[in-house]
Amino acid sequence: MHLPPSYDNRTPLPVVMVFHGYGQTPEGIREMTGFDDAADAHNFIVVYPAGFLRVWEVENVNLHQADDIEFIEALIERLDEELAIDRSRIYATGFSNGAMFTQRLACMMPGHFAAFAGVGGALPRTLAAGDCEPEEPAPMLLVNGTRDPSTRYEGTFDWLESVPDTVDFWVQANGCDAEAAVDDLPDRGDGDSTSVTRLSYGGCEGGADVVLYRIEDGGHQWPGGGMLLERRYGRMTTDLPATEMIWAFFAEHARAE
């Protein structure tokens, strides 16, 4: 857990939960994303939970003898007991397996979080096929590379939805307009061959907008963060600071009291 310098144990602050990828540690995702610096700059608390056996259960089964949903519910209650937190502004984000788990939280716990964001993850097909029926709209931001070798843009090993189908699921779940506003992000001129397109779906119920940052030729990376081995995980774009962009999305959403 990281508390910003502004924390005084009296003023409730937002909380961002950051979920690590498969085999990763809280320390690893902390270093990769740089969320501590963002928390210091924007005055929020960051929590880096640890998945049992370094993995999050992304479907509604109990393969690992650990109830991750129950764990997160208990974690929120403990944070509320021990810290001054703003219960209307708790957010979930993650990378890879953590991004998939973030979407499961959107399915199972939308009443606990104000918004969700995932990098390098998609929706498991069992959730899309009926196991995910959110009781309320869930603001969702996704960041995916079109050449991600782990979470393939076109779908993965018959168990993960494609990225476009994942986006369509959340667009329909949130009652958004079917057509997206499309914007190409500026090229920062760093010699990077990737490009980034932002697809924004508005008109959603309760302002629960859906946004996709599509990284052409991008790999399985956290843009603007610590880089994984390129020859194994693909390219990282230099045109998108994912951590700052995710916080900007979160800052636009709060749950009604």
Secondary structure as GFF3:
##gff-version 3
##sequence-region A 1 257
A	DSSP	beta_strand	13	19	.	.	.	ID=ss1
A	DSSP	alpha_helix	26	33	.	.	.	ID=ss2
A	DSSP	alpha_helix	35	42	.	.	.	ID=ss3
A	DSSP	beta_strand	45	47	.	.	.	ID=ss4
A	DSSP	three_ten_helix	52	54	.	.	.	ID=ss5
A	DSSP	alpha_helix	68	82	.	.	.	ID=ss6
A	DSSP	beta_strand	85	95	.	.	.	ID=ss7
A	DSSP	alpha_helix	97	108	.	.	.	ID=ss8
A	DSSP	beta_strand	115	119	.	.	.	ID=ss9
A	DSSP	alpha_helix	125	126	.	.	.	ID=ss10
A	DSSP	pi_helix	127	131	.	.	.	ID=ss11
A	DSSP	beta_strand	140	145	.	.	.	ID=ss12
A	DSSP	alpha_helix	163	173	.	.	.	ID=ss13
A	DSSP	beta_strand	181	184	.	.	.	ID=ss14
A	DSSP	beta_strand	195	201	.	.	.	ID=ss15
A	DSSP	three_ten_helix	205	207	.	.	.	ID=ss16
A	DSSP	beta_strand	210	216	.	.	.	ID=ss17
A	DSSP	alpha_helix	230	233	.	.	.	ID=ss18
A	DSSP	alpha_helix	242	251	.	.	.	ID=ss19
###
